[in-house]
Amino acid sequence: MKTRLSIIAILILSGLSIGSGSTQKLTGKVTDEGGKPLPGVFVNYDKTNTGILTDIYGYYSISINEKARFLVFSLKGFKTVKEEIGQRSVINVRMKSLNLKEEMIIVEHEIIQEISDDILPSISVSNRKTYSAYRMKGGVAAYNGPGRYNNYFNTEGYSTVHENGYKSVLHNPLSTFSIDVDRASYSNIRRFTNQGQKPPVDAVRIEEMINYFNYDYLEPRNEHPFSVYTELSECPWHEGHYLMHIGLKGKEIDSESLPPSNLVFLLDVSGSMNSPNKLPLLKSAFRLLVSKLRAEDRVSIVVYAGAAGVVLEPTPGTRKEEILQAIERLEAGGSTAGGQGLQLAYKIAAGNFMEDGNNRIILATDGDFNIGPSSNAEMERLIEEKRDEGIYITVLGFGMGNYKDDKMEIIADKGNGNYAYIDNILEARKVLVSEFGATLFTIARDVKFQVEFNPAKIKSYRLIGYENRLLNDEDFNDDRKDAGEMGAGHTVTTLYELVPAGAAAHVPSIDPLKYQSEREITRKRAGEEFLTIKLRYKKPEGGNSILMEIPFKQKVLAFEEASDNLKFSAAVAGFGMILRDSEYKGTANFDSVTEMARNAMGEDEEGYRAEFIRLVKTVRNISLFEEVSGSEEARQTGIPVLAPGKKK
């Protein structure tokens, strides 16, 4: 058995397809009934588990065994299509969408097959049908009948998030944190929602949701690499409170002007990656990235399964076909030597280091490290050491079920990189093509925020999100303290909920001090300034940090008069608080969030804001179903019934 596994591993690490006979290539386009292209369709042949995904225009190209008889096209929400290959080299397909009844039947069949009698012997077939209907409609639990088997077959890992509370300005006048340009949480939430489920509470990081979207900030016009945008309005979910919006806009750099790159693709090809939304999607994503490479760029490919190995030595960006072939040949199998993979990738990156270039590892994985130096502490030490040597790391997450969000967030944060979750080919295009510079090229390092509040104007404040980015106040001036990085063209947005001076509530209770009295409000503190924003950052090449200081004394706008920037970020924050069932959500609800977002659509050329509204509506329907399916009648019959007076 060990010999057989070793042979498989060697084939994987050699970049060879595991199969027999010669191959032929098939190409084509997949569309819906109206002729619109369908991206993300899984294309495979006969009964194989591996295949490819159609690109954003619906096109595919797949190499198949010459003995293959059928090509199979599958996409959630559409009828699976099976086409006989014969002598054809081009197969174009139109896929028909499923109606609700057909989709329920398919999902029910899949889920009944998924439950083994050996594992859950007490669940009858009728109760399994109850479970499947509940899950299809969007229940959080995998099974909600006798026994209450929640989150069945789910070993995903998320770091605990403890929401920020209100801070008294008199006792805590400074709010200090590191910027965060990661956006993985939003696309991961979208994945859960599109599957008809609410995300786990700790998967909801509100700052990443807000920062998923671009905002209309002015380009920087001075010596600093980013501009600062500020705005203050009434808070839409707490009457009498204010909402402070602070935005940064990184300098745009034309792709031709970016420094040369020494890139190491570190690709997980372990057995856990053997599903359509993992390795096949990974291949499609990296094909998009390869299209952006230039002559001065160099790419190496390291893979890891039961062991780690190099499948492509450093190769110029002009030899795209060679790079693509190395990616195309990858197959999944074996255990997960993630630690060995990281060490080998760093060795390759160091051996080809570019003094004036971008030296970066791009790790693509589901995060399931289970062999070698896999503890968070060991990974942190390795990554921090290499970060200080000028080698950064970007992390791309894939898949579900065993997804390890907590480990991937640590790797990106400690490695001066960023972290994205790729749930479909459109997200891959957004991260690796549309935001190519922001994802891979750093314009400012160790960017820190510190906001000082004026007690004459503000009684207390609450930072919305950034819980895992908080810093001690003294860390702001300490250049040894690591903080977040900002990429070319990146935007970073921060929201504070503020309680104005004179308000009656929302100040943490503290006993009177014994050895000092409450400080008097000086004439300067009683002035027009609400707060002062301070920023520290380092240039990419290092050195001492640079300080920016911006006092804020604008008027408070009515929420209806605020910009689309503030209103849309407020809508996203409100949605995040609803998903977390936050004690701070106030009057925020699905309807108010939808209305805020609808009134702040802006140009929305890529459709991301319209998609956000659809997600809010979907979660609203899931919540409604959970409410009505919890009735006694629903538990007995498996049929959800609306309570009297409820509307769909």
C-alpha positions in Angstrom: 0.0 0.0 0.0 2.8 2.4 0.9 4.6 1.7 -2.4 1.4 2.4 -4.3 1.0 5.8 -2.5 4.6 6.7 -3.1 4.2 6.1 -6.9 1.1 8.3 -6.9 3.0 11.0 -5.0 5.9 10.8 -7.5 3.5 11.2 -10.4 1.8 14.2 -8.7 5.1 15.9 -8.0 6.4 15.2 -11.5 3.3 17.0 -12.9 2.2 14.0 -14.8 -1.4 13.0 -15.3 -2.4 9.7 -13.7 -4.0 7.8 -16.5 -3.3 5.6 -19.4 -3.3 5.9 -23.1 -2.9 9.0 -25.3 -5.1 12.1 -24.9 -7.1 14.4 -27.1 -8.3 18.0 -26.4 -11.9 19.1 -26.5 -13.0 22.7 -26.5 -16.3 24.5 -26.5 -18.6 27.1 -24.9 -21.4 26.6 -22.3 -24.4 28.9 -22.3 -27.8 29.1 -20.6 -31.1 28.8 -22.5 -30.9 32.5 -23.5 -27.4 32.1 -25.0 -25.6 33.9 -22.1 -22.2 32.4 -21.1 -22.1 30.3 -18.0 -18.9 30.6 -16.0 -17.9 28.0 -13.3 -19.5 25.0 -15.0 -17.6 21.8 -14.0 -16.6 19.8 -17.1 -15.3 16.2 -16.7 -15.4 13.0 -18.7 -17.1 9.7 -17.9 -17.0 9.1 -14.1 -13.8 10.9 -13.2 -13.7 13.3 -10.2 -11.3 15.8 -11.7 -12.0 18.2 -14.5 -12.0 21.9 -15.3 -14.3 24.9 -14.9 -15.5 27.2 -17.7 -14.1 30.7 -17.7 -16.0 33.9 -17.3 -17.0 33.8 -21.0 -18.3 30.2 -20.7 -15.3 28.6 -22.6 -13.5 25.5 -21.7 -10.6 23.4 -22.9 -10.0 19.9 -21.5 -7.6 17.1 -22.3 -9.2 13.7 -22.1 -8.3 10.0 -22.4 -8.9 8.8 -25.9 -11.1 6.0 -24.5 -13.5 8.5 -22.9 -17.0 8.2 -24.2 -18.9 11.1 -22.6 -18.3 14.7 -21.5 -20.4 15.8 -18.4 -21.4 19.4 -17.7 -22.7 20.3 -14.2 -23.6 23.5 -12.4 -25.8 24.0 -9.3 -29.2 25.2 -10.3 -29.0 23.6 -13.8 -29.7 20.2 -15.3 -26.6 18.2 -15.8 -25.7 17.6 -19.5 -24.1 14.4 -20.8 -22.7 14.7 -24.3 -21.3 11.8 -26.3 -17.8 12.6 -27.6 -17.5 10.4 -30.7 -15.2 12.1 -33.2 -16.0 15.6 -32.1 -13.3 18.1 -31.1 -15.7 21.0 -30.3 -18.7 20.5 -28.1 -20.9 23.5 -27.4 -23.7 23.1 -24.8 -26.8 24.9 -23.6 -27.8 24.2 -20.1 -31.4 24.4 -18.8 -32.1 25.8 -15.4 -33.9 23.6 -12.8 -37.2 24.5 -11.3 -37.6 24.3 -7.5 -39.2 20.9 -7.5 -36.5 19.3 -9.6 -33.7 20.9 -7.5 -35.3 19.6 -4.3 -35.4 16.1 -5.7 -31.8 16.2 -6.7 -30.6 17.6 -3.5 -32.7 15.2 -1.5 -31.2 12.2 -3.4 -27.6 13.5 -2.9 -28.1 14.0 0.9 -29.8 10.7 1.6 -26.9 9.0 -0.2 -24.5 11.1 1.9 -25.8 9.8 5.2 -24.4 6.3 6.1 -26.5 3.8 8.0 -23.3 2.9 9.9 -22.8 6.5 11.1 -26.4 7.5 11.8 -28.4 4.2 12.3 -31.2 5.9 14.2 -32.3 8.2 11.3 -35.1 6.8 9.3 -35.5 7.4 5.5 -38.4 9.7 6.2 -36.5 11.8 8.7 -33.6 12.0 6.2 -36.0 13.5 3.8 -37.0 16.0 6.4 -33.3 16.8 6.9 -32.7 17.1 3.1 -35.6 19.5 2.6 -34.5 21.6 5.6 -30.9 21.8 4.3 -32.0 22.5 0.7 -34.2 25.4 1.9 -31.3 26.9 3.9 -31.1 25.4 7.4 -27.9 25.9 9.2 -28.0 22.4 10.7 -27.3 19.4 8.5 -29.9 17.4 10.3 -32.6 18.8 12.6 -34.5 15.7 13.5 -34.1 13.4 16.5 -30.5 13.6 17.7 -29.9 17.1 16.3 -26.8 16.4 14.3 -25.6 20.0 13.5 -23.0 20.9 11.0 -22.6 17.3 9.9 -19.3 16.4 8.1 -18.1 20.0 8.7 -14.6 20.5 10.2 -14.1 24.1 9.0 -12.0 26.2 11.4 -12.5 29.9 12.3 -10.8 32.1 14.9 -13.2 33.4 17.6 -14.3 37.1 17.1 -15.3 39.0 20.2 -17.0 42.2 19.0 -15.7 45.6 20.0 -17.8 47.4 22.6 -18.2 51.1 23.5 -15.2 52.8 25.0 -15.3 55.9 27.1 -13.4 58.8 25.6 -12.4 60.2 29.0 -10.8 56.9 30.0 -9.8 55.6 26.5 -9.2 58.6 24.2 -7.1 56.6 21.7 -8.3 53.8 19.3 -5.3 52.0 17.7 -5.3 49.2 15.2 -3.6 47.8 12.1 -5.3 48.2 8.7 -6.8 45.1 7.1 -7.0 44.7 3.3 -8.2 41.1 3.4 -11.5 40.4 1.8 -11.9 36.7 2.3 -14.8 36.8 4.7 -17.3 38.3 2.2 -16.8 35.8 -0.5 -16.9 33.0 2.0 -20.2 34.4 3.4 -21.4 34.4 -0.2 -20.5 30.8 -0.6 -22.6 29.8 2.4 -25.5 31.9 1.3 -25.5 30.5 -2.2 -25.6 27.0 -0.7 -28.7 28.1 1.3 -27.0 28.4 4.7 -26.1 31.1 7.1 -22.4 31.4 7.7 -20.9 30.5 11.1 -20.8 33.6 13.3 -17.0 33.6 13.5 -16.7 33.5 9.7 -18.3 37.0 9.7 -15.5 39.6 9.9 -17.3 42.9 9.3 -14.2 44.9 8.2 -13.5 42.4 5.5 -17.1 42.6 4.3 -16.9 46.4 4.1 -13.5 46.3 2.4 -14.6 43.8 -0.3 -16.2 46.8 -2.1 -14.4 49.7 -3.8 -15.4 53.3 -2.8 -15.1 56.6 -4.6 -12.1 58.1 -3.0 -9.7 60.7 -4.5 -6.3 59.6 -5.8 -3.4 60.7 -3.6 -1.9 64.0 -4.7 1.0 64.5 -2.4 4.1 62.7 -1.3 2.1 60.0 0.6 1.2 56.8 -1.2 -2.5 57.0 -0.2 -5.2 59.7 0.3 -7.5 60.0 3.4 -11.3 60.4 3.1 -13.5 61.4 6.0 -17.3 61.8 6.5 -19.6 62.0 9.5 -23.4 61.4 9.5 -26.2 60.4 11.8 -26.2 56.6 12.6 -28.9 54.8 10.8 -29.4 52.0 13.4 -29.1 54.1 16.6 -31.0 57.4 16.9 -28.9 60.1 18.4 -25.6 58.5 17.5 -23.1 59.4 14.7 -21.4 57.2 12.1 -17.8 58.1 11.2 -16.5 56.9 7.8 -12.7 57.0 7.2 -11.2 55.8 3.9 -7.8 55.3 2.4 -7.1 55.1 -1.3 -3.8 53.6 -2.4 -1.9 55.0 -5.4 -2.7 53.3 -8.7 0.3 52.0 -10.6 0.1 51.0 -14.3 0.8 47.2 -14.6 3.7 48.0 -17.0 5.3 50.2 -14.4 5.1 47.6 -11.6 8.5 46.2 -10.4 9.5 42.7 -11.7 8.1 39.7 -9.8 9.8 36.6 -8.4 6.6 34.5 -7.8 6.4 31.0 -6.3 3.1 29.3 -6.8 2.7 27.0 -3.8 -0.2 24.7 -4.7 -2.0 22.2 -2.5 -2.6 18.9 -4.5 -3.4 16.7 -1.5 -6.4 14.4 -1.4 -8.6 17.1 0.3 -8.4 19.2 -2.9 -10.1 16.5 -5.0 -13.4 18.2 -5.6 -14.7 20.6 -8.3 -14.5 23.7 -6.2 -10.9 23.1 -5.2 -8.2 21.9 -7.6 -10.2 22.5 -10.8 -11.1 26.0 -9.7 -7.5 26.5 -8.6 -6.3 25.7 -12.0 -8.7 28.0 -13.7 -7.8 30.8 -11.3 -4.0 30.5 -11.9 -4.6 30.4 -15.7 -6.0 33.9 -15.3 -3.0 35.0 -13.3 -0.6 33.6 -15.8 -2.2 35.7 -18.5 -1.0 38.8 -16.6 2.7 37.8 -16.4 5.3 40.0 -18.2 8.8 39.2 -19.7 10.6 40.4 -16.6 8.5 38.2 -14.2 9.7 34.8 -13.1 7.4 31.9 -11.9 8.2 28.7 -10.0 5.7 26.1 -9.0 5.9 24.0 -5.8 3.3 21.5 -4.9 2.6 19.4 -1.8 0.7 16.3 -0.9 2.3 13.5 1.1 5.6 15.3 0.3 6.6 18.6 -1.3 8.3 19.0 -4.7 9.1 21.4 -7.5 7.1 20.9 -10.7 8.3 24.0 -12.5 11.7 25.6 -12.1 11.9 29.5 -12.4 10.4 30.3 -15.8 10.1 33.7 -17.6 6.6 35.1 -17.9 6.9 35.0 -21.7 6.8 31.2 -21.6 3.2 31.1 -20.7 2.4 27.8 -22.4 5.0 26.0 -20.4 3.7 27.4 -17.1 0.1 26.5 -18.1 1.0 23.0 -19.0 2.6 22.5 -15.6 -0.6 23.7 -13.9 -2.8 21.6 -16.2 -1.0 18.3 -15.4 -1.6 18.5 -11.6 -3.7 15.8 -10.0 -4.9 15.6 -6.4 -4.1 12.8 -3.9 -2.3 11.9 -0.7 -2.0 13.7 2.7 -1.1 17.3 3.3 2.6 18.2 4.0 1.8 21.9 4.2 4.8 22.7 6.4 7.3 21.1 4.0 5.6 22.9 1.1 6.1 26.3 2.8 9.7 25.6 3.6 10.5 24.5 0.0 8.6 27.5 -1.5 10.7 29.9 0.7 13.9 28.2 -0.4 13.0 28.6 -4.1 12.0 32.2 -3.6 15.2 33.0 -1.7 17.3 31.3 -4.4 15.8 33.6 -7.1 15.5 36.8 -5.0 15.1 40.0 -6.9 16.7 42.9 -5.0 14.4 45.6 -6.5 11.5 43.3 -7.3 8.4 41.8 -5.7 9.4 38.5 -4.1 6.2 36.7 -3.2 4.7 33.2 -2.6 1.1 32.7 -3.6 -0.3 29.9 -1.5 -3.5 28.2 -2.8 -5.1 25.7 -0.5 -8.1 24.7 1.6 -5.8 25.2 4.6 -5.9 21.6 5.9 -2.2 21.3 7.0 -1.8 18.0 8.8 1.8 16.9 8.5 5.0 18.6 9.5 5.2 22.1 11.2 1.5 22.6 11.2 0.8 24.4 14.5 0.0 28.1 14.2 3.0 29.0 16.4 5.5 27.1 14.2 4.1 28.6 11.0 4.1 32.1 12.5 7.8 31.9 13.3 8.8 30.6 9.9 6.7 33.2 8.0 7.8 36.1 10.2 11.5 35.2 9.7 11.1 35.1 5.9 9.0 38.3 5.9 11.9 40.2 7.5 14.1 38.9 4.6 11.7 40.5 2.1 9.7 37.5 0.9 5.9 38.0 1.4 3.1 35.6 1.0 -0.4 35.9 -0.5 -3.0 33.3 0.4 -5.9 32.1 -1.8 -8.5 29.8 -0.1 -10.6 27.2 -1.9 -13.3 24.7 -1.0 -15.6 23.8 1.9 -16.2 21.2 4.5 -12.6 21.1 5.9 -11.7 24.7 5.1 -9.2 26.2 7.6 -9.9 29.9 7.6 -8.0 30.5 10.9 -4.7 29.1 9.6 -4.8 31.0 6.3 -5.6 34.3 8.0 -2.6 33.9 10.2 -0.3 33.0 7.3 -1.3 36.1 5.3 -1.2 38.5 8.3 2.2 37.4 9.5 3.6 37.2 5.9 3.0 40.8 4.9 0.4 39.6 2.4 -3.3 39.5 1.8 -5.9 36.8 2.0 -8.8 36.1 -0.4 -11.3 33.3 -0.6 -12.1 32.1 -4.2 -15.6 30.7 -4.4 -16.0 30.9 -8.2 -14.2 31.9 -11.4 -15.6 35.5 -11.2 -13.9 36.0 -7.8 -10.7 34.6 -9.2 -10.9 37.2 -12.0 -11.6 40.0 -9.5 -8.6 39.1 -7.2 -6.0 38.0 -9.8 -6.9 40.2 -12.9 -9.0 43.3 -11.9 -7.1 43.8 -8.7 -3.8 42.4 -9.8 -1.6 45.3 -8.5 -3.5 45.5 -5.2 -3.2 41.8 -4.6 0.5 41.4 -5.4 2.3 44.7 -5.1 2.9 46.5 -1.8 3.0 50.4 -1.7 3.1 50.8 2.1 4.1 48.5 4.9 3.1 48.4 8.6 0.2 50.8 8.2 -1.3 51.8 11.6 -4.3 53.8 12.5 -4.7 55.8 15.7 -7.7 58.0 16.3 -7.8 60.5 19.2 -11.4 61.6 20.2 -12.3 65.0 21.7 -14.3 64.5 24.9 -16.0 67.9 24.4 -17.6 66.4 21.2 -17.7 62.6 21.7 -18.7 60.7 24.9 -17.9 57.2 23.7 -17.0 55.3 20.5 -17.2 51.8 19.0 -14.8 50.6 16.3 -16.9 48.4 13.9 -14.8 45.3 13.1 -11.0 45.0 13.2 -11.2 42.9 16.3 -8.2 40.8 15.4 -6.2 43.9 14.3 -6.3 45.8 17.6 -3.0 47.3 18.8 -1.9 48.7 22.1 -1.7 52.5 22.1 2.1 52.4 22.6 2.4 50.1 19.5 1.6 53.1 17.2 5.0 54.7 17.7 6.9 51.4 17.9 8.4 50.7 14.4 9.2 47.2 15.5 5.5 46.3 15.7 4.2 44.6 12.6 1.0 45.9 11.0 -0.9 45.6 7.7 0.3 46.2 4.2 -1.4 48.2 1.5 -1.3 47.3 -2.2 -1.4 49.5 -5.3 -4.9 50.8 -5.8 -6.3 49.3 -2.6 -9.0 51.0 -0.7 -9.3 50.6 3.1 -12.5 51.7 4.9 -13.1 52.0 8.7 -16.4 52.8 10.5 -16.9 54.1 14.0 -20.2 54.5 15.8 -19.9 57.6 18.0 -22.0 58.7 21.0 -22.0 62.5 21.2 -21.1 64.4 24.3 -24.2 64.9 26.5 -25.9 61.6 25.5 -27.3 59.7 28.4 -26.1 56.1 27.7 -23.5 53.9 26.1 -20.6 54.7 28.3 -19.0 51.8 30.2 -19.5 52.1 34.0 -16.3 52.8 35.9 -16.1 53.6 39.6 -14.7 57.1 40.4 -10.9 57.3 40.6 -9.4 57.5 44.0 -6.1 59.2 43.2 -7.0 61.5 40.4 -10.1 63.6 39.5 -11.9 63.7 36.1 -9.9 65.9 33.7 -11.2 69.3 32.9 -12.2 70.1 29.4 -9.7 72.7 28.1 -10.6 75.4 25.7 -8.8 73.6 22.9 -10.7 70.4 23.6 -13.9 72.3 23.5 -13.1 73.5 20.0 -14.6 72.4 16.7 -12.6 69.3 16.2 -14.4 66.0 16.7 -11.2 63.9 16.5 -7.8 63.6 15.0 -6.7 60.7 12.7 -3.1 59.7 12.8 -1.5 57.2 10.4 1.9 55.6 10.4 3.4 53.7 7.5 6.7 52.6 6.0 7.8 52.7 2.4 8.1 49.2 0.8 11.9 49.3 1.0 11.7 49.7 4.8 13.3 52.4 7.1 11.6 54.5 9.7 7.9 55.0 9.7 6.3 58.2 8.4 3.5 60.1 10.3 0.3 61.6 8.8 -2.0 63.6 11.0 -5.5 64.8 9.9 -7.8 66.7 12.3 -11.6 66.3 11.6 -14.1 69.1 12.2 -16.7 68.7 9.5 -20.4 69.0 10.2 -22.7 66.1 11.0 -24.8 65.2 7.9 -28.3 63.7 8.0 -27.9 60.1 6.9 -30.0 60.8 3.8 -27.6 63.5 2.8 -24.5 61.4 3.2 -22.5 60.1 0.2 -22.9 56.7 -1.4 -19.6 55.8 0.2 -21.0 56.2 3.7 -24.4 54.8 3.0 -23.2 51.6 1.3 -20.5 50.9 3.9 -23.2 51.4 6.5 -25.5 48.8 4.7 -22.7 46.3 4.7 -21.8 46.8 8.3 -25.5 46.5 9.2 -25.7 43.2 7.3 -22.6 41.9 9.1 -24.1 42.8 12.5 -27.4 41.0 11.6 -25.4 37.9 10.5 -23.6 38.0 13.9 -26.8 38.7 15.7 -24.8 41.5 17.3 -26.0 43.2 20.5 -25.0 46.5 18.8 -27.2 46.1 15.7 -29.9 48.4 17.1 -32.7 48.8 14.6 -30.8 47.3 11.7 -32.8 44.7 9.9 -32.9 43.1 6.4 -35.3 45.7 5.0 -33.4 48.7 6.3 -30.1 47.2 5.0 -31.6 46.5 1.6 -33.0 50.1 1.4 -29.6 51.6 2.4 -27.7 49.6 -0.2 -30.3 50.3 -2.9 -30.0 54.0 -2.4 -26.2 53.8 -2.7 -25.6 51.7 -5.8 -23.5 54.3 -7.6 -22.2 53.2 -11.0 -21.7 49.5 -9.9 -20.0 48.6 -13.3 -19.1 45.1 -12.1 -22.4 44.4 -10.4 -21.0 43.7 -6.9 -23.4 46.0 -5.1 -26.4 44.6 -6.9 -25.1 41.1 -5.9 -24.9 42.3 -2.2 -28.6 43.2 -2.3 -29.4 39.7 -3.6 -27.4 38.1 -0.8 -29.2 40.1 1.8 -32.6 39.0 0.4 -31.4 35.4 0.3 -30.3 35.4 4.0 -33.7 37.0 4.8 -35.5 34.1 3.2 -33.2 31.6 4.9 -34.0 33.2 8.3 -37.7 33.1 7.5 -37.5 29.4 6.7 -35.6 28.7 9.9 -38.4 30.4 11.9 -41.3 28.6 10.3 -39.5 25.2 10.1 -38.9 25.3 13.8 -42.6 24.7 14.5 -43.8 21.4 15.9 -45.8 20.7 12.8 -42.7 21.1 10.6 -40.7 18.8 12.8 -43.3 16.1 12.6 -44.1 16.3 8.9 -40.9 17.8 7.4 -43.1 20.5 5.7 -42.4 24.1 6.8 -45.6 26.1 7.4 -45.8 29.8 7.7 -47.1 31.1 11.0 -50.3 33.1 10.8 -49.7 36.7 9.6 -46.2 35.9 8.3 -45.2 37.0 4.7 -42.7 35.3 2.5 
